[in-house]
């Protein structure tokens, strides 16, 4: 009835995030897709089902900020219309429940924060390269790193490979960290900062969301 009142006809399907990878069995294709949680790219299983001339509307980006995009499919290519900046929670809630020292989550946050900060202040190219290398190093870390939470000991935190990596880059990362931390959803103290040294080294409460 609601579709008819808007002179529309068709079928509306609500697909949960956990079911996105299992929708190949649906017949036909989608003309319009609304994504209600942040994603970096259109899930491939959905991309293949959008018909030519159809579009996907959703928040595209990382955990810190996204752009609301209308992505139209024409002849196998995608054309974007930027509808402005937005902040949505992740489509996959599991992304917000990771360890505060999860390297992939931290890399995503630093990447987003760097994009935002870079749009407001001028950063030397050498520093930009170092940030990109740090993001790459975080993403290349093994997936089976120790899990850190509020029950972890100070020794476990300080010996964690992610903390070790951050501290190895502290000479150039320290001055930037206060800027990055403004945009991070995890509350990390400024590593190596004289004002924060005791907190960072002595209490891993700063690593807990």
FENHU-V191025 format. One line per field, one symbol per residue. psi: psi as a letter, one per 30 degrees, with the letter a starting at -180 (. if undefined). A space follows every 10 residues. Layout:
BEGIN
psi=???
END
This chain:
BEGIN
psi=eeeefghlla kkkkkleffe fhgffklalk ekkjkglkle lkkeeeeffk lkfllkkljk aafellkjkj jkjjhflkkk jkglkljllk ejfffgglkf gkeeeeeeee eeeeeeeffe lkkkeeeeee eeeeeeeefg klfhlkkkaf fkleeeefgk eeeeeeffgf efeeffeeee fffkfkiklj kfkeffeeee ffjgfffk.
END
